[in-house]
Amino acid sequence: MPGWLQAGGWGLLAGSALLVGAAVGYLARIPQKIIASIMAFGAGVLLSAVSFELVAEAYASGGLLPTTLGAIAGAVLYTAANVLLARRGARHRKRSGDQQPAEQDQGGSGTALALGALLDGIPESIVIGTSLLGGGAVSVATVAAVFISNVPEGLSSAAGMRRAGRSRTYVFGLWAGIAVISGLAAVAGYTLLGGVAPSILAAITALAAGAILTMIADTMIPEAFENTHLAIGLITLLGFLTAFALSRAG
């Protein structure tokens, strides 16, 4: 199977978890503490993937300087885009409570939510594609980490969208579209970055890591830790160790 097709398939698989989570979050009435617990587990999974898969891989292939510069660039770019989207109603896009604005309360917030979902998902998908460069196998740990973390992201966000009065068509259309774009982003990571110098690829991998880490701090951790029980830290650690075990097994 061609590498670009493999990349697209793995990216689509990881992105489809958003749709699974959205279905549960929109159709079921799940207690806030359960949603927070699932989000905490997903945050731990992604933190582990960033540490042991992305940053470690970037450092091994490019050294400290490209890794550092790439991570900082990713954090700055994500923060700048996130600030712009937050001003248009997407600040609480992963919150399951009443924080998300309805369209009648803030016009254009639906579009901002969609763009915010794209902003959160594209870096993860690109690194899935880049993991196939050089003819190697996909990083199962990275795909698993993204899939596991995408379920609570879709769940929490869809629950908040339901509370804000978003229609079923909007919610499921949005997450289905994001899943497809995730596959395309993985293809882009594979096709556009093949043949680049190791230091440049390291910087790009670190850029994605910086963006993902900033996303965790800005959107996932607030949902996991606000007004929840005291076991959230332990649940986050369990997610971290789960992804670490997957990375060592791979």
N, C-alpha and C positions, 0 to 999 in steps of 0.2 A: 504494500500500500504506500502511495507517495507520502512523503513527510508532511506536506502541507495539509493533506487530507486527515492524517493522524492528528495533527495539531488542532484542526478545526473540530474533529470529533471529541477530543479530550476537553477542549474549551467549552464546547456545547454541553458536554456531560456535566462539567463543573457548574456552568451557568444555569443548567436546568434545576439545580437545587434551589435557586431563588424562587422558581415557579412552584416547586413543592412546598417550600416554606410559606409562600404567599397564599396558597390554597388553604393550608392549615390555619394561618393567621386570620384570613378573611372569613372563612366559613365556620370556624369554631370559636367559641368563647373561652379563651384560655386565661386563667388568672395572671395578674401582672407579675407575681413572684415567679411563676413557672417560666414566663417569657424571659424575665431577667436572668434566670438561671441558665436557660438555653443560650442566651446571648453571651453570658459570661464564659460558658464553655467554648463557644465559637471564637470569642476574643482570645482565649488562651491558645486555641489551635493556631490561629493566625500569628500570634506572637512567636510561637515556636517555629512556624514555617519561615517567618522573616529572619529569625535568628540563625537557624541551623541549615536552611536551604538557600535563601537568597543572599543574605549578607556573607555567610561563610563561603558560598560559591563565588561571589563577586571578589572577595578577598583572595581566594585561592587562584583565580584566573587573572586578576589584574593588579592586586596589591592594595595597600592601604589608601593611597591618594585617590585613585579613581573611585574606590568604594565610598570614601568619605564625601568626596565632591558630588557623586551621584546621589547619595542618600540625602544630602542637604538640598540638592536641586529638586528632588522628588518631594520633599517636605514643603519647600517654598512654593512650588508650582501647585501642589494640592491645596495648600492653605489659601493661596490667592484665589484659586477657582472656587474653593469652598466659601470664602467670604462673599464673593459675588453672588453665589447661589443662595446663601443664607439670607441676604438682603431681599431676595425675591421669593422667600417662603420655603426654602428647602433645608433650613437649619436643623429641623427635627425629623428628617426623613426616615430615620431608623427608630423613632420613638413609637411605642405602642399605645400610649395614652392619648390625652386630648391636646398634645402640644402642636400637632400639625394643623396649619390653617386650612379652612375650606376655601374653595375657589371664590365664593361670594365675599369672603372676608379679605382675601388678598388675591387680586387678579393676577393670573400668570403663575401662581404657585404650583399648579399641576405640571406645567412645563418645567419649572425649576426642579420639582421632585424627580421628573424623568431624567433631566440632565444630571442631577446629583447621583442617581442610581448608576448612570453611565460612568460618572467620575469615579465612583467607588469600585466598579467592577473591571474596568479596562486594564489597570496595572496588573491585577491578578492573572488575567487571561493572557497578557503578553508574555509573562514569564513562563506560562505553560508552553507556549510556542517555542520560546528560546531554549527550553530544556531539551528539545528534540534536535537542536543544531549539532552538526558533526556526526549525524547518523546514529546517535545514541538513543536509548529508550527514554520515554517520557518519565519525568520525576513523579512517581506514583505518590510519594509523600506530599508533593506540592498540590497535585490534583485532589488528593483526599482532603488536605487541609482546606483548600478553597471550597470544595463541595460541602464539607462539614460546617464551615463557617457561613456559607451562603444560606443554609436552611434557616438559622435564627435571624439572619439579616432580612430575608424575605418575609418571614413570619412576623417579626416585630413591625416592620414597615407597613405591611398590608393591614395589620390590626389597627395601626394608627390611621391609615388611609380610610378604612371603614368608619372609624369614629369621626373622621373629618367629612364624611359624606361622599367620598369618591365612589363612583359606580363600579359594579363588578366588571363591566367591560373595560373600564379604564385600568383597574388594578391588574387584571389578568393579561390584558393586552400589553401593558407596560412591562411586566416581568417576563412574558414570553419574548418580547422584543429584545430585552436585555440579555436573555439567554442566547438568542441568535447572534447578537452583536458580540457576546463573549466568545463564541466560536470564531467569528470573523477576526476578532482582535488576536486570538491565538494564531490564526493563519498569518496575520500581518507580522506578528512577532517572529514567526518562522521564516517567512519569505523575505521580509525587508532587512532583517538583521543577520542573515546568513553571509558569511565571508567577512564580517567586520573584524577589526583588530581585537584581540582579547581584552585589552584595556578599555576599549570603547564598549564592548559587550558587558564587561564588568560594571562600568559606570551606569549603563542602562538598567542592568539587573538591580543595582543598588538604588537607582532612581525609583524603580517600582517598589523596592523595599521601603524606601523613605516615604513614599506616598501611602503605602498600605499601613505602615506604622502610625502615620499621622491620622489616617482615617479611623484606625482603631481607637485612638485617643479622643478624637473629635466626635465620633458618632456611636461606636459600639459600647465603650466603657460607660458613658453617661447613662445609657439605657440599662446596662447591667447593674449599676451600683446605686442609682437613686431610688430611695424609698423601698429598699428590698431587705431581705434577711441577711444575717451576718455570715452565712456560709458561702457568699458569692466569691470571696477570695479563694476558698478551697476549690470551688467548682472551676474557677479560671485555671488554677494549677492542674486540675485533672485534664482539662482540655490541652494545656501546654504539654503535659506528659504523654497524652495520647498521640499528639502529632510528633513528638520527639521519638516515641517508640516506632511510629510508622517510618520516620526518616532513617532510623538505624536499621530497620528490617529491610528497607529498600537498598 
